[in-house]
Amino acid sequence: MEGPRPPHPSHARAVPRDEAGGSQHKQRASLSPQPRRRAPRLAAGRARALGLPTRGTTNANRLRRVDRWLLATQVPRLRDPVRPLVVDLGYGASAVTTLELVERLGPEVPGLEVVGLEIDPARVAAVAADRDPPRVDFRVGGFELAGLRPVLVRAFNVLRQYDEESAARAWDTMRAGLAPGGLIVEGTCDEWGRRSAWVALDADGPLTLTLSARVSDIDTPSDLAERLPKALIHHNVPGQPVHEFLRAFDAAWASAAGFSTFGPRQRWVAAVEALAAQDWPLVGSSRRWRHGEVTVRWSAVAPV
Ligand SMILES: C[S@@+](CC[C@H](N)C(=O)[O-])C[C@H]1O[C@@H](n2cnc3c(N)ncnc32)[C@H](O)[C@@H]1O
């Protein structure tokens, strides 16, 4: 199903087709130097989507963790603008996770519009039957966001397939395309959505890192390191803040072993409480911790 494709008419200079696990797993999609204009616009009739087609792996319910976080924390942001437009960037080989996003946010956000963007035109053609604009639509587009000005961008399991420099430029390009007050949620998860991590960014830059897990599925919190977003994964080494954070989390987890009697989620909550007591700048309601989630301020984990 996923044989090699010709280079897309984009800023491509290399087209590795493999997510982690394939024979080309050391290669990463790379974009040529950033275009001069900060917010590239699409020429009329000549759409130029920024990015490269990569593997389209997806699964029903895979993105439930980030969607629950969006529901719990971002509904006021979505209700604020006149046009609550959401972009799901890189929805993959089927429309399933985009449709789930509509189902989850729709009841809470009057007038919600979700547009799934794919760099691969064949994947847009394949989901034509799922189009129901303006509620949900699918178009060809890349990091330039197809000229849309969304208040929220969910980009999941997309940037990990790029090299770190290209991923950083992709952040900049997407940030420039946001509506005022907009947010990008960029992250990664495993195939079944049990281990997940994401960064939230606004027009000024990254704000937070969230880790979220089915706690019964992990041995230690640092198991989530394998799901860190591109901006952090290569920095999980001694001396870097994200490594210190995961080390502190593992130590707190070990100290909270006694809470296992009450279940793994109670142990997670106790460990996160210990992190808060150590002055790690945790963000948001402690109620989220019961869901196997924790959000920390970006400044505490940003690479140095
Ligand atoms: C692994 S799938 C992720 C699917 C879904 N978001 C998920 O998490 O299950 C990655 C998809 O992102 C698409 N993609 C890669 N770069 C892109 C870009 N710059 N803009 C839009 N889509 C992109 C690929 O073509 C692929 O279909």
The ligand as a MOL file (V3000), in Angstrom:
LIG
                    3D

  0  0  0     0  0            999 V3000
M  V30 BEGIN CTAB
M  V30 COUNTS 27 29 0 0 0
M  V30 BEGIN ATOM
M  V30 1 C 1.6930 8.8800 10.2300 0
M  V30 2 S 0.4310 9.7770 9.3870 0 CHG=1
M  V30 3 C -0.4540 10.4680 10.7630 0
M  V30 4 C -1.9430 10.3180 10.6020 0
M  V30 5 C -2.7400 10.8700 11.7820 0
M  V30 6 N -2.4860 12.2590 12.0130 0
M  V30 7 C -2.4520 10.0790 13.0380 0
M  V30 8 O -1.8130 10.5920 13.9590 0
M  V30 9 O -2.8920 8.9270 13.1470 0 CHG=-1
M  V30 10 C 1.3320 11.1970 8.7690 0
M  V30 11 C 0.6610 11.8630 7.5790 0
M  V30 12 O 1.1470 13.1930 7.4850 0
M  V30 13 C 1.2300 13.5280 6.1170 0
M  V30 14 N 2.1420 14.6650 6.0050 0
M  V30 15 C 3.4870 14.6730 6.1030 0
M  V30 16 N 3.9460 15.9290 5.9800 0
M  V30 17 C 2.8730 16.7210 5.8060 0
M  V30 18 C 2.7080 18.1130 5.6450 0
M  V30 19 N 3.7470 18.9260 5.6280 0
M  V30 20 N 1.4620 18.5870 5.4930 0
M  V30 21 C 0.3900 17.7630 5.4990 0
M  V30 22 N 0.4860 16.4330 5.6570 0
M  V30 23 C 1.7100 15.9140 5.8220 0
M  V30 24 C 1.7100 12.2630 5.4540 0
M  V30 25 O 1.4280 12.2760 4.0820 0
M  V30 26 C 0.9480 11.2020 6.2440 0
M  V30 27 O -0.2590 10.8820 5.6050 0
M  V30 END ATOM
M  V30 BEGIN BOND
M  V30 1 1 1 2
M  V30 2 1 2 3
M  V30 3 1 2 10
M  V30 4 1 3 4
M  V30 5 1 4 5
M  V30 6 1 5 6
M  V30 7 1 5 7
M  V30 8 2 7 8
M  V30 9 1 7 9
M  V30 10 1 10 11
M  V30 11 1 11 12
M  V30 12 1 11 26
M  V30 13 1 12 13
M  V30 14 1 13 14
M  V30 15 1 13 24
M  V30 16 1 14 15
M  V30 17 1 14 23
M  V30 18 2 15 16
M  V30 19 1 16 17
M  V30 20 1 17 18
M  V30 21 2 17 23
M  V30 22 1 18 19
M  V30 23 2 18 20
M  V30 24 1 20 21
M  V30 25 2 21 22
M  V30 26 1 22 23
M  V30 27 1 24 25
M  V30 28 1 24 26
M  V30 29 1 26 27
M  V30 END BOND
M  V30 END CTAB
M  END
